[in-house]
Amino acid sequence: MRGWVTRPIPVRALDSRREGREHLSAQRWNLLEQPGFGKRLRQLRQQRGISQVDLTGPGMSAAYLSRLESGNRRPTERAVTYLAQRLGVPVEVFEDDRPEDSLTDVVATVAAMPERDLDDETARLLTDSLAAAGDADDLTHWHALTQLARVYEVLGDFRKEHEALVRLNAVSEKLGRAALQVRARLRLAHCARDLGDAKASRDAVAEVLKLSQERQMRLSAADLVRARLLLASVQAELGDLAEAARLVDEVCQSLRGTTGVLAAQAFWSAATVAARQGNHARAVERLLEAVAAIDSRDDLMLWIRLRLAGASLSLEADPPRVADAEDFLAQAEPALRLIGTQRHQQELLFLQAKLAFHQGRADRAAQLLAAGEDGKHLLSYRDQIRFDVLRSLVALRSGDRDALHDLRDIAARVQTANLPDLAAEVWRTVAQNTI
């Protein structure tokens, strides 16, 4: 067997190889320009569920890492090698110079994230990736904007959600796909309602239903049900309770004998409309049908929201059904600790404050309202108004007569916003506390 023969390598060849390696190394680090490196680093870290603190270590302080991610410091070879080792990836991963591929990865990552893990950093990552991937195809943009709107909805930033949905609607029009157009417009309608613009919400839903007839745009049965339920909701906000009741009754009748998410949403909507009509016995009946239609294993978040809705409807009854509200909140709270977002926690805090008020514990209600003040923006427009009303009622209970003036101001503000149903609710509160 012939052995290996070791031949000396000429010095000139060694120098040539060394120069080649140095040239390649220089090329590699030149590719890692900011802010692209920082965006890629943040994406890789978030994909693995790793915090900035988890990446710190010898020679990598939290402050330095933060500056790298924000694009304020250029990465050194040592820093890149360290980060690649901690992230468990080859250094070449940082050289990804195809922003459209990066956007696809980000969208897939965010879509798989549970709601409670979505935060401002997630929104920034999506926004940056969208801005960098100008050449990505329209369908990729559609999915990215869908996720961006979802993140803002979870964060309770309804104005930014609306901006993302306006862009999503424009991309849907460009793609010309009926199903995508319907989804975008229905989400726009939902967002407009949360912002307190019931008229814009009604017009958006009506447009979807009209287009489905004029262009023979075929809606799925589920989309049609959701569109009609949303239309009923905004009709109630605009004061047309008879039309709202007609719509929800038709939907509930069509789903009679069925269970699942759609049935639960339909009976919940019917309960809300009945409560607005002052028929609290019917509201309770419909809500119990909604609760019975779904199991926590089917959709835990909807299961929780139904119990929050149950607590809210119980406290709106005349007289308030305090024991029922307490029971609903006791059921919801443990599950919210597991999967609840900041927005859901804020809704729970508000309902706990309202419960404390109706239990005669005004001091406890005041404490809970103070704790929830910074997160009030996470609530829908209707619940923000109710938050302000409750705060004024607590102040009035403590002897602050100026609180009655505040209640009148709130009622006038809502009336100006063209929300007659909510305005009537606030004016009733004013009248009850003027006597």
Beta strands, then each sheet from edge to edge (+ up, - down):
end
